[in-house]
Amino acid sequence: MIIVGVDGSGAGLEAAAWAAREAALRGSALRVAHAMPKWASEMPPHGPYADVARWMREGADSVLGEALDRIGEQEGDVAVETALLPGDARMALIKAAEEAELLVVGNHGLGGFRGLLLGSVALGVAGRTSCPVVVVRTLPAEGRRRIVVGVDGAPTNADAVEFAFAEAALQDAELHAVHAWRGLVAGGGYEAAASVQEEDGLRAMLTEALAGPSRRHPDVKVTEHVVNGHPVEVMKEASAGAGLLVVGSRGRGELAGLVLGSVSNAVLQHADCPVAVVPPSRQP
C-alpha cells in the first residue's frame, strides 16, 4: 500500500500523480488520504455546527475527487481507494503510514506562509514515519532516468542506499551515489583538497557502502562520486536533472533526539526533484 496525502493544492495533485506512477511500477494499491478536523468528521447531521461540518465534508470529497481525476490522467490501471483522516494532517498521516510501504506528500500545501519553501505537513512527516516519505514539488520531466543517493557511510544510511538501488531497478534508471566531504583546517576554513590517502579512503568507504546492494541489484548501473563541498550544496547540485533524490533521515553527527538530520532537512527545502527520506529500519 502506498499512501498519498492531498489537500487540494497543486503540489498535492503532483504528489498524487507521482504516487500513482510508483504504485503502477510496484504493483501496489494506492490510498488517497485527506485530513480534516476530527469534530467535523464526527459531527452528527443535526446540531449547531452541522452545516459547517457538512460544508467541510463536501470540500474534502471535492479534494479527493480532484486527486482521483489527476491519478486517472497519470495511471488508469492502478487500484485506488480514498480515506478521510480525522485530526491534524501531520499526525493523521504518520499514523496511517504505519501500514504503508511508502508515504507521498506535496512539498507545500494550501495555507502555507508565503516565502516558505517547505510546507508544515511535509516537514512534519519526513523522518517521523516507519516507512520512507517522498516529498514532491513537481513531477520530474520525462526522460529523467537518474536517481541520486547521498551516502555518508553511517549505519543509519544503509536503508537509504538499499531503497535507492531498489528504485533504480524498478525505474530502470542509473544510480549516482554521492559522498560529500568538508575537511576543517587549523585556524578555520575548509580544505581545498584531500590528500591522496584521504581521497582513497573516502572512495573505499563509498564502494564498501554500495557493495551489498550492488550484489542484490546487479543490473543497476552505478556511478560513484566523492565531492569536496558542503553536503547540502553538493546534493542540491546533484539533484538537477535527476528523477529522484534519496537521503537518510539521520546522518553522521546528528544530535541525539533529532528526528530529521540537518542535511536532509535542507535538501528537502532546495532539491530540484522529488526527495525520498528513508528512516533506518533499526536504531543505531
C-alpha positions, 0 to 999 in steps of 0.5 A: 500500500502506498499512501498519498496525502492531498489537500487540494493544492497543486503540489498535492495533485503532483504528489498524487500523480507521482504516487500513482506512477510508483504504485503502477511500477510496484504493483501496489494499491494506492490510498488517497488520504485527506485530513480534516478536523476530527469534530467535523468528521464526527459531527452528527447531521443535526446540531449547531455546527452541522452545516459547517461540518457538512460544508467541510465534508463536501470540500474534502470529497471535492479534494479527493475527487480532484486527486482521483481525476489527476491519478486517472490522467497519470495511471488508469490501471492502478487500484485506488481507494480514498480515506478521510483522516480525522485530526491534524494532517501531520499526525493523521498521516504518520499514523496511517503510514504505519501500514504503508510501504511508502508515504507521498506528500506535496512539498507545500500545501494550501495555507502555507506562509508565503516565502516558505519553501517547505510546507508544515505537513511535509516537514512534519512527516519526513523522518517521523514515519516507519516507512520512507516519505517522498516529498514532491514539488513537481513531477520530474520531466520525462526522460529523467532516468537518474536517481541520486543517493547521498551516502555518508557511510553511517549505519543509519544510511544503509536503508537509504542506499538499499531503497535507492538501488531498489528504485533504480531497478524498478525505474530502470534508471542509473544510480549516482551515489554521492559522498560529500566531504568538508575537511576543517583546517587549523585556524578555520576554513575548509580544505581545498583538497584531500590528500591522496590517502584521504581521497582513497579512503573516502572512495573505499568507504563509498564502494564498501557502502554500495557493495551489498546492494550492488550484489542484490541489484546487479543490473543497476548501473552505478556511478560513484562520486566523492565531492569536496563541498558542503553536503547540502550544496553538493546534493542540491547540485546533484539533484538537477536533472535527476528523477529522484533524490534519496537521503537518510533521515539521520546522518553522521553527527546528528544530535541525539533526539533529532528526528530529521538530520540537518542535511536532509532537512535542507535538501528537502527545502532546495532539491530540484526533484522529488526527495525520498527520506528513508528512516533506518529500519533499526536504531543505531 
